[in-house]
Amino acid sequence: MNKRITSSQMSWRALLSHNLREIRITFCQSNKSSEGLRNFVVNNYTDLKRLNPKLPLLIREGHGIEPTIYARYDWGEEEKTVVTNLSEQEVEEKLKEICLLGDNQQREPKRFDEFDIVSAYDKNVVPLRPYF
């Protein structure tokens, strides 16, 4: 019987690459409204990439732009979340919500060369038998 790992069993940070296809973060380098998102990126980028090495995590800085997180799910669905004037902890909560939304999305078929730690638990182990 296949048992699916849920977010309660694994940190949401490790589920990012399983639930999302891409994350784009845009913010202003100097604007006060982007401070929480800026601090989140500075303090958490390394950890997020270490846990999700194949997930595209794109950071874009621009003068005067609105602090926003774009999440792309399977089948090209995108979610835009504006995080203006939020603290670093509130930005983390928003990203967690975005990740957990992907848990309910319909999945694209996996390519054979893709592998991640979560989907490995979903697969049956089939013993290989030599053909003579």
N, C-alpha and C positions, 0 to 999 in steps of 0.2 A: 504494500500500500504506500503510495506517495504521500509524504507529509510536507506541506508547504510551510516554509519559515515565514513568520509574520514579523511585523515591525516591533511587536512587544518582545520578541525573542532576540532581536538583533538591533543594534544601534541604527537609527535612521541615517546617520552619516554613511554607514557602509551600504545602505540600501539605495543611495543616490544613483549609482550606475545601473542598478537593476530596474529602477522605476523611471528614470529619465534618460533621454538621448543626448541632451545638451543643456547647459546652463550659461546664460549670458548676463553679466552684471554690468550695469552702466552707472556712473556717478561722477560728480564734480570733484576736482582735487581740492578745492578751497571753500566751497559753500558749506555753511553750517548745517543745512538740511541733509547733506550726504554723510555727515560725520559718523553716524551709527553703522552704515553700510561700509564705509571706508575702514573703520576699526575692525569690523567683522572680517573683511577680506585680509587685512594685515595679520590678524591673530589666528585665522583659521584656514587660510588657503593651503598651506603646507599639509595640514592634517587631512583636509578633504581630498587633495590630490594623491596622498599616500594611500588612502583607503579606496580611491576610485581612479586608478591610473589611466584607464582608457576613456573616461568620461571627459568630453570637451568642456572645460570650465573657462569661459572667455571673459576677461576683465577689460572693460573699455572706460577710459577716463576722458572727460570732455568738459570744457569750461561752460558752466551754467546749465548743464543738463540735469534732468530729473533723476534721482536715484531710483533705479528700477531693476527688478530681477525678472528675466525672461526664462521660462522653462519650456523645453520642447520634449513632448512625450512621443510614444509610438504613433505611427500613422501620421506624423507631422502636426499633431495638435500642439498648440502653444498656449501658454498661460502668461499673462503680464501682471506683475505685482509691483505696485508703486510703494516704496518704503521711505517716503519723505518724513523727516524729523523723528525717525524711530531710533531707539537705543540699540546697542549691539545685541543685547539679549532679545529684544523684540524682533530684530532682523533674523536672528537664529530661529525663533519660533515661526516666523513667516516661511523661512526656507524648509523647516520641518513639515509645515502644512503642505507646501508645494510637493515635497517628496512623498508624503503619504497619500496625496491625491493620485499620484502615479500608480499607487498600489491597486487602485480600483479601475484603472484604464485597461482597455483591451490591448493585448500584446501583439506585436508583429512577430511573424515566424523568425526564429533565430537562425542565423547563418551558421554553418558548421565550424567556421574558424573562430566564432565568438565563444567566450567562456568567462563566466564570473562565478564567484563563490556561492551566491545564492541559488542560481539556476542549477548548479551541480547537485544540489540536494533534491531537485525536482525530477531528476532522471533516474530511471531504473538501471541497475547495473546488469549488463548482459555479458555473460562469460563468452569469450572467444574460443571457438573450436577450430582446430585445423581441418582443412578439407584435403583428404587424400584420395 
